[in-house]
């Protein structure tokens, strides 16, 4: 015969001194995709903060012929993306 109770069993907290600590050093992945801007030596990999811009956006910021195109997109590193973002921050033209 089983006995039912209304008590709920609580989880036991593990003390912070017993938790796993992140003492392991992370190995940084090497960059594979170079930045599409010809004057930049950075990498446009996603894990390094790289992004992809359209050709029109790249022409507005860097001019024509100063970048390489890949599938109608320009792969840019984190620094170049920040430069593009800062350049287009003041545009107040709304699309709707």
N, CA, C and O atoms as a CHARMM CRD file, in Angstrom:
* protein
*
  384
    1    1 UNK  N      0.83600  -1.16900   0.00000 PROA 1      0.00000
    2    1 UNK  CA     0.00000   0.00000   0.00000 PROA 1      0.00000
    3    1 UNK  C      0.88800   1.24300   0.00000 PROA 1      0.00000
    4    1 UNK  O      1.73100   1.41900   0.87900 PROA 1      0.00000
    5    2 UNK  N      0.68400   2.09900  -0.99900 PROA 2      0.00000
    6    2 UNK  CA     1.52000   3.29000  -1.09900 PROA 2      0.00000
    7    2 UNK  C      0.87100   4.45400  -0.36900 PROA 2      0.00000
    8    2 UNK  O     -0.35000   4.55100  -0.24700 PROA 2      0.00000
    9    3 UNK  N      1.71500   5.30400   0.09400 PROA 3      0.00000
   10    3 UNK  CA     1.23000   6.44100   0.85700 PROA 3      0.00000
   11    3 UNK  C      1.53700   7.71600   0.08000 PROA 3      0.00000
   12    3 UNK  O      2.69900   7.98200  -0.22600 PROA 3      0.00000
   13    4 UNK  N      0.54000   8.49000  -0.23800 PROA 4      0.00000
   14    4 UNK  CA     0.71800   9.71900  -1.00300 PROA 4      0.00000
   15    4 UNK  C      0.77400  10.91400  -0.05700 PROA 4      0.00000
   16    4 UNK  O      0.04500  10.99700   0.93100 PROA 4      0.00000
   17    5 UNK  N      1.67000  11.83400  -0.40500 PROA 5      0.00000
   18    5 UNK  CA     1.76200  13.06100   0.38800 PROA 5      0.00000
   19    5 UNK  C      1.66600  14.25800  -0.53500 PROA 5      0.00000
   20    5 UNK  O      1.85900  14.13200  -1.74400 PROA 5      0.00000
   21    6 UNK  N      1.38000  15.38300   0.01000 PROA 6      0.00000
   22    6 UNK  CA     1.27500  16.61500  -0.76300 PROA 6      0.00000
   23    6 UNK  C      2.59500  17.36800  -0.83500 PROA 6      0.00000
   24    6 UNK  O      2.67500  18.44100  -1.43400 PROA 6      0.00000
   25    7 UNK  N      3.61300  16.81200  -0.23000 PROA 7      0.00000
   26    7 UNK  CA     4.90400  17.47400  -0.22700 PROA 7      0.00000
   27    7 UNK  C      5.59800  17.31400  -1.58300 PROA 7      0.00000
   28    7 UNK  O      5.53700  16.25400  -2.20500 PROA 7      0.00000
   29    8 UNK  N      6.24200  18.36300  -2.01800 PROA 8      0.00000
   30    8 UNK  CA     6.98300  18.33800  -3.27100 PROA 8      0.00000
   31    8 UNK  C      8.46900  18.26500  -2.93300 PROA 8      0.00000
   32    8 UNK  O      8.97200  19.02800  -2.10800 PROA 8      0.00000
   33    9 UNK  N      9.14200  17.35900  -3.56900 PROA 9      0.00000
   34    9 UNK  CA    10.56100  17.22200  -3.30900 PROA 9      0.00000
   35    9 UNK  C     11.31400  18.32400  -4.03800 PROA 9      0.00000
   36    9 UNK  O     11.10600  18.53700  -5.23300 PROA 9      0.00000
   37   10 UNK  N     12.17700  19.01800  -3.33200 PROA 10     0.00000
   38   10 UNK  CA    12.92600  20.11800  -3.90300 PROA 10     0.00000
   39   10 UNK  C     14.28300  19.64300  -4.40200 PROA 10     0.00000
   40   10 UNK  O     14.84800  18.66400  -3.91400 PROA 10     0.00000
   41   11 UNK  N     14.78100  20.36900  -5.38500 PROA 11     0.00000
   42   11 UNK  CA    16.11400  20.06200  -5.88700 PROA 11     0.00000
   43   11 UNK  C     17.14800  20.54200  -4.87500 PROA 11     0.00000
   44   11 UNK  O     16.98400  21.58200  -4.23700 PROA 11     0.00000
   45   12 UNK  N     18.17800  19.78900  -4.75000 PROA 12     0.00000
   46   12 UNK  CA    19.24900  20.15900  -3.84200 PROA 12     0.00000
   47   12 UNK  C     20.26200  20.97700  -4.63100 PROA 12     0.00000
   48   12 UNK  O     20.75300  20.53400  -5.66900 PROA 12     0.00000
   49   13 UNK  N     20.57000  22.16500  -4.14100 PROA 13     0.00000
   50   13 UNK  CA    21.51900  23.02200  -4.82800 PROA 13     0.00000
   51   13 UNK  C     22.93500  22.56600  -4.55800 PROA 13     0.00000
   52   13 UNK  O     23.29400  22.18500  -3.44400 PROA 13     0.00000
   53   14 UNK  N     23.72300  22.61600  -5.61000 PROA 14     0.00000
   54   14 UNK  CA    25.12600  22.26400  -5.49100 PROA 14     0.00000
   55   14 UNK  C     25.87300  23.51400  -5.06700 PROA 14     0.00000
   56   14 UNK  O     25.70800  24.55900  -5.69600 PROA 14     0.00000
   57   15 UNK  N     26.67900  23.44800  -4.03500 PROA 15     0.00000
   58   15 UNK  CA    27.42600  24.64200  -3.60800 PROA 15     0.00000
   59   15 UNK  C     28.33400  25.15500  -4.72000 PROA 15     0.00000
   60   15 UNK  O     28.85000  24.37200  -5.51700 PROA 15     0.00000
   61   16 UNK  N     28.52600  26.45700  -4.77200 PROA 16     0.00000
   62   16 UNK  CA    29.29200  27.05900  -5.85800 PROA 16     0.00000
   63   16 UNK  C     30.73900  26.58600  -5.86900 PROA 16     0.00000
   64   16 UNK  O     31.38100  26.59700  -6.92000 PROA 16     0.00000
   65   17 UNK  N     31.25900  26.17400  -4.73300 PROA 17     0.00000
   66   17 UNK  CA    32.64100  25.69500  -4.69600 PROA 17     0.00000
   67   17 UNK  C     32.78100  24.31300  -5.32000 PROA 17     0.00000
   68   17 UNK  O     33.89300  23.90400  -5.65200 PROA 17     0.00000
   69   18 UNK  N     31.68800  23.59100  -5.48600 PROA 18     0.00000
   70   18 UNK  CA    31.73000  22.24700  -6.04600 PROA 18     0.00000
   71   18 UNK  C     31.41800  22.20600  -7.53900 PROA 18     0.00000
   72   18 UNK  O     31.58600  21.16600  -8.17600 PROA 18     0.00000
   73   19 UNK  N     30.96400  23.33200  -8.10700 PROA 19     0.00000
   74   19 UNK  CA    30.61600  23.36400  -9.52000 PROA 19     0.00000
   75   19 UNK  C     31.86600  23.30900 -10.37500 PROA 19     0.00000
   76   19 UNK  O     32.96800  23.61200  -9.91900 PROA 19     0.00000
   77   20 UNK  N     31.67300  22.91500 -11.62400 PROA 20     0.00000
   78   20 UNK  CA    32.78700  22.89000 -12.56700 PROA 20     0.00000
   79   20 UNK  C     33.21500  24.31500 -12.87000 PROA 20     0.00000
   80   20 UNK  O     32.38200  25.19800 -13.07600 PROA 20     0.00000
   81   21 UNK  N     34.48200  24.52000 -12.89500 PROA 21     0.00000
   82   21 UNK  CA    34.99200  25.84900 -13.19900 PROA 21     0.00000
   83   21 UNK  C     35.59600  25.84000 -14.58700 PROA 21     0.00000
   84   21 UNK  O     36.16000  24.84000 -15.02900 PROA 21     0.00000
   85   22 UNK  N     35.47300  26.94200 -15.25400 PROA 22     0.00000
   86   22 UNK  CA    35.95900  27.05300 -16.63000 PROA 22     0.00000
   87   22 UNK  C     37.43300  27.44100 -16.62700 PROA 22     0.00000
   88   22 UNK  O     37.79300  28.55400 -17.01000 PROA 22     0.00000
   89   23 UNK  N     38.26700  26.52700 -16.19800 PROA 23     0.00000
   90   23 UNK  CA    39.71000  26.78300 -16.19900 PROA 23     0.00000
   91   23 UNK  C     40.34100  26.42900 -17.53200 PROA 23     0.00000
   92   23 UNK  O     41.51000  26.72900 -17.77400 PROA 23     0.00000
   93   24 UNK  N     39.57200  25.79800 -18.38900 PROA 24     0.00000
   94   24 UNK  CA    40.12400  25.40000 -19.67500 PROA 24     0.00000
   95   24 UNK  C     40.27200  26.62600 -20.56200 PROA 24     0.00000
   96   24 UNK  O     39.40500  27.50000 -20.58400 PROA 24     0.00000
   97   25 UNK  N     41.36800  26.68100 -21.28700 PROA 25     0.00000
   98   25 UNK  CA    41.58600  27.79700 -22.19800 PROA 25     0.00000
   99   25 UNK  C     40.95500  27.46100 -23.54100 PROA 25     0.00000
  100   25 UNK  O     41.08300  26.34500 -24.04500 PROA 25     0.00000
  101   26 UNK  N     40.28400  28.43400 -24.10000 PROA 26     0.00000
  102   26 UNK  CA    39.62400  28.23000 -25.38800 PROA 26     0.00000
  103   26 UNK  C     40.62900  28.41200 -26.50800 PROA 26     0.00000
  104   26 UNK  O     41.43100  29.34600 -26.49900 PROA 26     0.00000
  105   27 UNK  N     40.57600  27.52200 -27.45300 PROA 27     0.00000
  106   27 UNK  CA    41.44600  27.61000 -28.61500 PROA 27     0.00000
  107   27 UNK  C     40.71100  28.41500 -29.68300 PROA 27     0.00000
  108   27 UNK  O     39.61200  28.05400 -30.10400 PROA 27     0.00000
  109   28 UNK  N     41.33200  29.50600 -30.11100 PROA 28     0.00000
  110   28 UNK  CA    40.68900  30.35700 -31.11000 PROA 28     0.00000
  111   28 UNK  C     40.80500  29.72000 -32.48800 PROA 28     0.00000
  112   28 UNK  O     41.87900  29.28500 -32.90400 PROA 28     0.00000
  113   29 UNK  N     39.68000  29.67600 -33.18000 PROA 29     0.00000
  114   29 UNK  CA    39.65800  29.07300 -34.50700 PROA 29     0.00000
  115   29 UNK  C     40.34000  30.00000 -35.50800 PROA 29     0.00000
  116   29 UNK  O     40.19800  31.22000 -35.42200 PROA 29     0.00000
  117   30 UNK  N     41.06700  29.43800 -36.43900 PROA 30     0.00000
  118   30 UNK  CA    41.69100  30.29700 -37.45800 PROA 30     0.00000
  119   30 UNK  C     40.64000  30.79000 -38.45500 PROA 30     0.00000
  120   30 UNK  O     39.63300  30.12100 -38.68900 PROA 30     0.00000
  121   31 UNK  N     40.88200  31.94500 -39.02700 PROA 31     0.00000
  122   31 UNK  CA    39.96900  32.50000 -40.01600 PROA 31     0.00000
  123   31 UNK  C     40.11600  31.80200 -41.35400 PROA 31     0.00000
  124   31 UNK  O     41.22400  31.44600 -41.75600 PROA 31     0.00000
  125   32 UNK  N     39.00900  31.60700 -42.03900 PROA 32     0.00000
  126   32 UNK  CA    39.02600  30.92800 -43.33100 PROA 32     0.00000
  127   32 UNK  C     38.60100  31.84500 -44.46800 PROA 32     0.00000
  128   32 UNK  O     39.17800  31.79700 -45.55400 PROA 32     0.00000
  129   33 UNK  N     37.59500  32.67900 -44.22600 PROA 33     0.00000
  130   33 UNK  CA    37.05700  33.53800 -45.28200 PROA 33     0.00000
  131   33 UNK  C     37.66700  34.93600 -45.13500 PROA 33     0.00000
  132   33 UNK  O     37.42600  35.59300 -44.12200 PROA 33     0.00000
  133   34 UNK  N     38.43700  35.40400 -46.09800 PROA 34     0.00000
  134   34 UNK  CA    39.03300  36.74200 -45.98700 PROA 34     0.00000
  135   34 UNK  C     37.97400  37.82900 -46.17900 PROA 34     0.00000
  136   34 UNK  O     36.94800  37.61700 -46.82600 PROA 34     0.00000
  137   35 UNK  N     38.25000  38.98900 -45.60300 PROA 35     0.00000
  138   35 UNK  CA    37.35100  40.13700 -45.75200 PROA 35     0.00000
  139   35 UNK  C     37.29700  40.54600 -47.22100 PROA 35     0.00000
  140   35 UNK  O     38.31600  40.53300 -47.91200 PROA 35     0.00000
  141   36 UNK  N     36.10900  40.90800 -47.69500 PROA 36     0.00000
  142   36 UNK  CA    35.91500  41.25500 -49.09900 PROA 36     0.00000
  143   36 UNK  C     36.44800  42.61900 -49.47700 PROA 36     0.00000
  144   36 UNK  O     36.58100  42.90900 -50.66600 PROA 36     0.00000
  145   37 UNK  N     36.75800  43.46600 -48.51300 PROA 37     0.00000
  146   37 UNK  CA    37.29700  44.79100 -48.79400 PROA 37     0.00000
  147   37 UNK  C     38.78500  44.63700 -49.09500 PROA 37     0.00000
  148   37 UNK  O     39.51700  44.02400 -48.31800 PROA 37     0.00000
  149   38 UNK  N     39.23200  45.19100 -50.21600 PROA 38     0.00000
  150   38 UNK  CA    40.60800  44.94600 -50.67400 PROA 38     0.00000
  151   38 UNK  C     41.65700  45.56900 -49.76000 PROA 38     0.00000
  152   38 UNK  O     42.78500  45.07900 -49.72000 PROA 38     0.00000
  153   39 UNK  N     41.33200  46.61800 -49.03400 PROA 39     0.00000
  154   39 UNK  CA    42.32000  47.27200 -48.17600 PROA 39     0.00000
  155   39 UNK  C     42.37000  46.67400 -46.77400 PROA 39     0.00000
  156   39 UNK  O     43.11200  47.17100 -45.92700 PROA 39     0.00000
  157   40 UNK  N     41.60800  45.63200 -46.51000 PROA 40     0.00000
  158   40 UNK  CA    41.51800  45.04200 -45.17300 PROA 40     0.00000
  159   40 UNK  C     42.14900  43.64500 -45.17000 PROA 40     0.00000
  160   40 UNK  O     42.05400  42.90700 -46.15000 PROA 40     0.00000
  161   41 UNK  N     42.78500  43.30000 -44.06300 PROA 41     0.00000
  162   41 UNK  CA    43.41000  41.99000 -43.92500 PROA 41     0.00000
  163   41 UNK  C     42.67200  41.08700 -42.94800 PROA 41     0.00000
  164   41 UNK  O     43.17300  40.01400 -42.61100 PROA 41     0.00000
  165   42 UNK  N     41.49600  41.49500 -42.48700 PROA 42     0.00000
  166   42 UNK  CA    40.74700  40.70900 -41.50400 PROA 42     0.00000
  167   42 UNK  C     40.04600  39.51800 -42.12100 PROA 42     0.00000
  168   42 UNK  O     40.11800  39.28000 -43.32700 PROA 42     0.00000
  169   43 UNK  N     39.35700  38.76400 -41.25100 PROA 43     0.00000
  170   43 UNK  CA    38.61100  37.59100 -41.69100 PROA 43     0.00000
  171   43 UNK  C     37.12700  37.81000 -41.45300 PROA 43     0.00000
  172   43 UNK  O     36.73200  38.41000 -40.45400 PROA 43     0.00000
  173   44 UNK  N     36.30500  37.32100 -42.37900 PROA 44     0.00000
  174   44 UNK  CA    34.86200  37.54300 -42.34100 PROA 44     0.00000
  175   44 UNK  C     34.10600  36.31600 -41.85600 PROA 44     0.00000
  176   44 UNK  O     32.92700  36.15800 -42.17100 PROA 44     0.00000
  177   45 UNK  N     34.76100  35.44600 -41.09500 PROA 45     0.00000
  178   45 UNK  CA    34.07900  34.26800 -40.56400 PROA 45     0.00000
  179   45 UNK  C     33.04400  34.67500 -39.53000 PROA 45     0.00000
  180   45 UNK  O     33.23600  35.64700 -38.79900 PROA 45     0.00000
  181   46 UNK  N     31.95300  33.93400 -39.47100 PROA 46     0.00000
  182   46 UNK  CA    30.86600  34.25500 -38.55400 PROA 46     0.00000
  183   46 UNK  C     31.32100  34.20000 -37.09700 PROA 46     0.00000
  184   46 UNK  O     30.89400  35.02100 -36.28500 PROA 46     0.00000
  185   47 UNK  N     32.18300  33.23800 -36.75800 PROA 47     0.00000
  186   47 UNK  CA    32.62200  33.12700 -35.36600 PROA 47     0.00000
  187   47 UNK  C     33.59400  34.23700 -34.97400 PROA 47     0.00000
  188   47 UNK  O     33.90400  34.39700 -33.79400 PROA 47     0.00000
  189   48 UNK  N     34.07300  34.99600 -35.93800 PROA 48     0.00000
  190   48 UNK  CA    34.93500  36.13400 -35.65500 PROA 48     0.00000
  191   48 UNK  C     34.16800  37.45400 -35.75400 PROA 48     0.00000
  192   48 UNK  O     34.77400  38.52000 -35.64800 PROA 48     0.00000
  193   49 UNK  N     32.86400  37.40400 -35.95200 PROA 49     0.00000
  194   49 UNK  CA    32.04700  38.61000 -36.01500 PROA 49     0.00000
  195   49 UNK  C     31.82900  39.13100 -37.41300 PROA 49     0.00000
  196   49 UNK  O     31.37100  40.26100 -37.58000 PROA 49     0.00000
  197   50 UNK  N     32.14100  38.34400 -38.42100 PROA 50     0.00000
  198   50 UNK  CA    31.97500  38.78000 -39.80300 PROA 50     0.00000
  199   50 UNK  C     30.51900  38.81600 -40.22200 PROA 50     0.00000
  200   50 UNK  O     29.67900  38.11200 -39.66200 PROA 50     0.00000
  201   51 UNK  N     30.23400  39.64100 -41.20900 PROA 51     0.00000
  202   51 UNK  CA    28.87100  39.78300 -41.71600 PROA 51     0.00000
  203   51 UNK  C     28.88500  39.76800 -43.23200 PROA 51     0.00000
  204   51 UNK  O     29.94200  39.69000 -43.86000 PROA 51     0.00000
  205   52 UNK  N     27.71200  39.84400 -43.80200 PROA 52     0.00000
  206   52 UNK  CA    27.55200  39.85800 -45.24400 PROA 52     0.00000
  207   52 UNK  C     26.70000  41.05900 -45.62300 PROA 52     0.00000
  208   52 UNK  O     25.60500  41.24100 -45.09100 PROA 52     0.00000
  209   53 UNK  N     27.19900  41.87700 -46.54000 PROA 53     0.00000
  210   53 UNK  CA    26.47600  43.06200 -46.99900 PROA 53     0.00000
  211   53 UNK  C     26.11500  42.90800 -48.46800 PROA 53     0.00000
  212   53 UNK  O     26.74600  42.14000 -49.19500 PROA 53     0.00000
  213   54 UNK  N     25.09800  43.64300 -48.89800 PROA 54     0.00000
  214   54 UNK  CA    24.75300  43.62700 -50.31600 PROA 54     0.00000
  215   54 UNK  C     25.74800  44.49400 -51.09200 PROA 54     0.00000
  216   54 UNK  O     26.46400  45.31000 -50.51300 PROA 54     0.00000
  217   55 UNK  N     25.77600  44.30000 -52.40700 PROA 55     0.00000
  218   55 UNK  CA    26.69800  45.07700 -53.24400 PROA 55     0.00000
  219   55 UNK  C     26.38800  46.56300 -53.17400 PROA 55     0.00000
  220   55 UNK  O     27.30700  47.38200 -53.14600 PROA 55     0.00000
  221   56 UNK  N     25.12300  46.92300 -53.14600 PROA 56     0.00000
  222   56 UNK  CA    24.73300  48.33300 -53.10300 PROA 56     0.00000
  223   56 UNK  C     25.22500  49.00800 -51.83100 PROA 56     0.00000
  224   56 UNK  O     25.70200  50.14200 -51.87000 PROA 56     0.00000
  225   57 UNK  N     25.10800  48.31000 -50.70300 PROA 57     0.00000
  226   57 UNK  CA    25.57700  48.87800 -49.44400 PROA 57     0.00000
  227   57 UNK  C     27.09000  49.05600 -49.45400 PROA 57     0.00000
  228   57 UNK  O     27.60000  50.05200 -48.94000 PROA 57     0.00000
  229   58 UNK  N     27.80600  48.10900 -50.03100 PROA 58     0.00000
  230   58 UNK  CA    29.26200  48.21200 -50.10300 PROA 58     0.00000
  231   58 UNK  C     29.69300  49.33600 -51.03600 PROA 58     0.00000
  232   58 UNK  O     30.67000  50.03000 -50.75500 PROA 58     0.00000
  233   59 UNK  N     28.98300  49.52600 -52.13500 PROA 59     0.00000
  234   59 UNK  CA    29.30900  50.61300 -53.06900 PROA 59     0.00000
  235   59 UNK  C     29.09600  51.96400 -52.40200 PROA 59     0.00000
  236   59 UNK  O     29.89200  52.88100 -52.60100 PROA 59     0.00000
  237   60 UNK  N     28.02900  52.10100 -51.61100 PROA 60     0.00000
  238   60 UNK  CA    27.75400  53.36100 -50.92400 PROA 60     0.00000
  239   60 UNK  C     28.88500  53.74800 -49.98200 PROA 60     0.00000
  240   60 UNK  O     29.20700  54.93000 -49.86100 PROA 60     0.00000
  241   61 UNK  N     29.48900  52.78100 -49.31600 PROA 61     0.00000
  242   61 UNK  CA    30.51900  53.08200 -48.31800 PROA 61     0.00000
  243   61 UNK  C     31.92100  53.10800 -48.90800 PROA 61     0.00000
  244   61 UNK  O     32.66800  54.05400 -48.66000 PROA 61     0.00000
  245   62 UNK  N     32.29800  52.09400 -49.68200 PROA 62     0.00000
  246   62 UNK  CA    33.68300  51.96000 -50.13000 PROA 62     0.00000
  247   62 UNK  C     33.88700  52.31300 -51.60500 PROA 62     0.00000
  248   62 UNK  O     35.03200  52.39900 -52.05000 PROA 62     0.00000
  249   63 UNK  N     32.84400  52.51500 -52.35700 PROA 63     0.00000
  250   63 UNK  CA    32.98700  52.83000 -53.77400 PROA 63     0.00000
  251   63 UNK  C     33.07500  51.57800 -54.62000 PROA 63     0.00000
  252   63 UNK  O     33.23000  50.47200 -54.10300 PROA 63     0.00000
  253   64 UNK  N     32.97500  51.76100 -55.91400 PROA 64     0.00000
  254   64 UNK  CA    32.95000  50.61300 -56.82400 PROA 64     0.00000
  255   64 UNK  C     34.35900  50.08200 -57.07400 PROA 64     0.00000
  256   64 UNK  O     35.30200  50.85500 -57.24200 PROA 64     0.00000
  257   65 UNK  N     34.49200  48.76800 -57.09600 PROA 65     0.00000
  258   65 UNK  CA    35.74800  48.12600 -57.43600 PROA 65     0.00000
  259   65 UNK  C     36.73600  47.95700 -56.29600 PROA 65     0.00000
  260   65 UNK  O     37.84800  47.48000 -56.52000 PROA 65     0.00000
  261   66 UNK  N     36.36500  48.33300 -55.08400 PROA 66     0.00000
  262   66 UNK  CA    37.29900  48.20100 -53.96000 PROA 66     0.00000
  263   66 UNK  C     36.98600  46.98700 -53.09600 PROA 66     0.00000
  264   66 UNK  O     37.48800  46.87100 -51.97700 PROA 66     0.00000
  265   67 UNK  N     36.16100  46.08400 -53.61000 PROA 67     0.00000
  266   67 UNK  CA    35.78600  44.90000 -52.84800 PROA 67     0.00000
  267   67 UNK  C     35.54600  43.73900 -53.78500 PROA 67     0.00000
  268   67 UNK  O     35.36900  43.92700 -54.98800 PROA 67     0.00000
  269   68 UNK  N     35.53900  42.52900 -53.22800 PROA 68     0.00000
  270   68 UNK  CA    35.25400  41.34400 -54.03600 PROA 68     0.00000
  271   68 UNK  C     33.86700  40.82100 -53.68000 PROA 68     0.00000
  272   68 UNK  O     33.45200  40.86800 -52.52100 PROA 68     0.00000
  273   69 UNK  N     33.16200  40.32600 -54.67700 PROA 69     0.00000
  274   69 UNK  CA    31.77600  39.89300 -54.51800 PROA 69     0.00000
  275   69 UNK  C     31.71900  38.37000 -54.52500 PROA 69     0.00000
  276   69 UNK  O     32.41900  37.70700 -55.29100 PROA 69     0.00000
  277   70 UNK  N     30.87700  37.83800 -53.66200 PROA 70     0.00000
  278   70 UNK  CA    30.66600  36.39700 -53.58200 PROA 70     0.00000
  279   70 UNK  C     29.16900  36.14500 -53.48000 PROA 70     0.00000
  280   70 UNK  O     28.55800  36.44600 -52.45500 PROA 70     0.00000
  281   71 UNK  N     28.57800  35.59900 -54.52500 PROA 71     0.00000
  282   71 UNK  CA    27.13900  35.32900 -54.60700 PROA 71     0.00000
  283   71 UNK  C     26.30500  36.59400 -54.36200 PROA 71     0.00000
  284   71 UNK  O     25.35600  36.58300 -53.57800 PROA 71     0.00000
  285   72 UNK  N     26.67300  37.67200 -55.04000 PROA 72     0.00000
  286   72 UNK  CA    25.98900  38.96600 -54.94000 PROA 72     0.00000
  287   72 UNK  C     26.02700  39.56500 -53.53800 PROA 72     0.00000
  288   72 UNK  O     25.23800  40.45500 -53.22100 PROA 72     0.00000
  289   73 UNK  N     26.93000  39.08800 -52.70900 PROA 73     0.00000
  290   73 UNK  CA    27.10500  39.60600 -51.35900 PROA 73     0.00000
  291   73 UNK  C     28.58800  39.89700 -51.14000 PROA 73     0.00000
  292   73 UNK  O     29.44900  39.30500 -51.79200 PROA 73     0.00000
  293   74 UNK  N     28.87200  40.80200 -50.22900 PROA 74     0.00000
  294   74 UNK  CA    30.24400  41.14000 -49.88000 PROA 74     0.00000
  295   74 UNK  C     30.45900  40.71400 -48.44100 PROA 74     0.00000
  296   74 UNK  O     29.80000  41.22400 -47.53600 PROA 74     0.00000
  297   75 UNK  N     31.37300  39.78500 -48.22400 PROA 75     0.00000
  298   75 UNK  CA    31.68000  39.31600 -46.87400 PROA 75     0.00000
  299   75 UNK  C     32.65700  40.29900 -46.24200 PROA 75     0.00000
  300   75 UNK  O     33.72200  40.56200 -46.80100 PROA 75     0.00000
  301   76 UNK  N     32.30300  40.84200 -45.08300 PROA 76     0.00000
  302   76 UNK  CA    33.14500  41.83900 -44.42200 PROA 76     0.00000
  303   76 UNK  C     33.46800  41.38700 -43.00400 PROA 76     0.00000
  304   76 UNK  O     32.70400  40.65300 -42.37800 PROA 76     0.00000
  305   77 UNK  N     34.62300  41.84600 -42.50900 PROA 77     0.00000
  306   77 UNK  CA    35.03600  41.51800 -41.14400 PROA 77     0.00000
  307   77 UNK  C     34.28600  42.42200 -40.16800 PROA 77     0.00000
  308   77 UNK  O     33.51700  43.29200 -40.57600 PROA 77     0.00000
  309   78 UNK  N     34.51500  42.20800 -38.89700 PROA 78     0.00000
  310   78 UNK  CA    33.81600  42.96100 -37.85500 PROA 78     0.00000
  311   78 UNK  C     34.14800  44.45200 -37.91200 PROA 78     0.00000
  312   78 UNK  O     33.26400  45.29400 -37.75300 PROA 78     0.00000
  313   79 UNK  N     35.41200  44.77500 -38.13900 PROA 79     0.00000
  314   79 UNK  CA    35.81700  46.17800 -38.21200 PROA 79     0.00000
  315   79 UNK  C     35.20200  46.91000 -39.39100 PROA 79     0.00000
  316   79 UNK  O     34.74900  48.04700 -39.25600 PROA 79     0.00000
  317   80 UNK  N     35.18600  46.26300 -40.54000 PROA 80     0.00000
  318   80 UNK  CA    34.58700  46.88200 -41.73600 PROA 80     0.00000
  319   80 UNK  C     33.07700  47.00800 -41.57500 PROA 80     0.00000
  320   80 UNK  O     32.48100  47.97400 -42.04900 PROA 80     0.00000
  321   81 UNK  N     32.45400  46.03700 -40.90900 PROA 81     0.00000
  322   81 UNK  CA    31.01400  46.13300 -40.67400 PROA 81     0.00000
  323   81 UNK  C     30.70200  47.31000 -39.76400 PROA 81     0.00000
  324   81 UNK  O     29.71800  48.02000 -39.97400 PROA 81     0.00000
  325   82 UNK  N     31.54100  47.51800 -38.75100 PROA 82     0.00000
  326   82 UNK  CA    31.33900  48.66700 -37.86400 PROA 82     0.00000
  327   82 UNK  C     31.48200  49.97700 -38.63200 PROA 82     0.00000
  328   82 UNK  O     30.72500  50.92100 -38.40400 PROA 82     0.00000
  329   83 UNK  N     32.45400  50.03300 -39.54400 PROA 83     0.00000
  330   83 UNK  CA    32.63900  51.23500 -40.35900 PROA 83     0.00000
  331   83 UNK  C     31.41900  51.47400 -41.24000 PROA 83     0.00000
  332   83 UNK  O     30.96400  52.61000 -41.36900 PROA 83     0.00000
  333   84 UNK  N     30.88500  50.41600 -41.84700 PROA 84     0.00000
  334   84 UNK  CA    29.68900  50.55800 -42.68000 PROA 84     0.00000
  335   84 UNK  C     28.49600  50.99800 -41.83600 PROA 84     0.00000
  336   84 UNK  O     27.71500  51.85600 -42.25000 PROA 84     0.00000
  337   85 UNK  N     28.36200  50.40800 -40.65600 PROA 85     0.00000
  338   85 UNK  CA    27.24200  50.72800 -39.76500 PROA 85     0.00000
  339   85 UNK  C     27.30800  52.19900 -39.33500 PROA 85     0.00000
  340   85 UNK  O     26.29000  52.89000 -39.30800 PROA 85     0.00000
  341   86 UNK  N     28.50700  52.66400 -39.00400 PROA 86     0.00000
  342   86 UNK  CA    28.66800  54.04700 -38.58600 PROA 86     0.00000
  343   86 UNK  C     28.39300  55.00600 -39.73900 PROA 86     0.00000
  344   86 UNK  O     27.83000  56.08100 -39.53400 PROA 86     0.00000
  345   87 UNK  N     28.78700  54.62100 -40.94300 PROA 87     0.00000
  346   87 UNK  CA    28.55900  55.44900 -42.11900 PROA 87     0.00000
  347   87 UNK  C     27.06800  55.57200 -42.42900 PROA 87     0.00000
  348   87 UNK  O     26.61900  56.62200 -42.89000 PROA 87     0.00000
  349   88 UNK  N     26.30300  54.52100 -42.18400 PROA 88     0.00000
  350   88 UNK  CA    24.87200  54.52300 -42.49500 PROA 88     0.00000
  351   88 UNK  C     23.98800  54.86300 -41.30100 PROA 88     0.00000
  352   88 UNK  O     22.76300  54.81700 -41.41200 PROA 88     0.00000
  353   89 UNK  N     24.57700  55.19700 -40.18500 PROA 89     0.00000
  354   89 UNK  CA    23.80400  55.50900 -38.97900 PROA 89     0.00000
  355   89 UNK  C     22.99000  56.78200 -39.15100 PROA 89     0.00000
  356   89 UNK  O     21.88400  56.88800 -38.62100 PROA 89     0.00000
  357   90 UNK  N     23.52400  57.74400 -39.88400 PROA 90     0.00000
  358   90 UNK  CA    22.86900  59.04500 -40.02000 PROA 90     0.00000
  359   90 UNK  C     21.78900  59.05600 -41.08400 PROA 90     0.00000
  360   90 UNK  O     21.07400  60.05000 -41.21100 PROA 90     0.00000
  361   91 UNK  N     21.64600  57.99000 -41.85100 PROA 91     0.00000
  362   91 UNK  CA    20.61000  57.94700 -42.87600 PROA 91     0.00000
  363   91 UNK  C     19.23200  57.89300 -42.21600 PROA 91     0.00000
  364   91 UNK  O     18.92300  56.95400 -41.48300 PROA 91     0.00000
  365   92 UNK  N     18.42400  58.89100 -42.47700 PROA 92     0.00000
  366   92 UNK  CA    17.10300  58.95700 -41.86200 PROA 92     0.00000
  367   92 UNK  C     16.00500  58.56800 -42.84000 PROA 92     0.00000
  368   92 UNK  O     14.82200  58.68500 -42.52000 PROA 92     0.00000
  369   93 UNK  N     16.37900  58.10800 -44.01900 PROA 93     0.00000
  370   93 UNK  CA    15.36100  57.72900 -44.98900 PROA 93     0.00000
  371   93 UNK  C     14.69900  56.41800 -44.55100 PROA 93     0.00000
  372   93 UNK  O     15.36600  55.40100 -44.36400 PROA 93     0.00000
  373   94 UNK  N     13.38800  56.46800 -44.39400 PROA 94     0.00000
  374   94 UNK  CA    12.66700  55.26000 -43.98900 PROA 94     0.00000
  375   94 UNK  C     12.12300  54.57100 -45.22100 PROA 94     0.00000
  376   94 UNK  O     11.79500  55.22200 -46.21300 PROA 94     0.00000
  377   95 UNK  N     12.02800  53.25900 -45.15800 PROA 95     0.00000
  378   95 UNK  CA    11.57000  52.48900 -46.31300 PROA 95     0.00000
  379   95 UNK  C     10.07400  52.24200 -46.29800 PROA 95     0.00000
  380   95 UNK  O      9.55600  51.57400 -47.19300 PROA 95     0.00000
  381   96 UNK  N      9.37400  52.75500 -45.31800 PROA 96     0.00000
  382   96 UNK  CA     7.93800  52.53000 -45.26800 PROA 96     0.00000
  383   96 UNK  C      7.23100  53.78500 -45.11000 PROA 96     0.00000
  384   96 UNK  O      6.00200  53.79800 -45.04700 PROA 96     0.00000
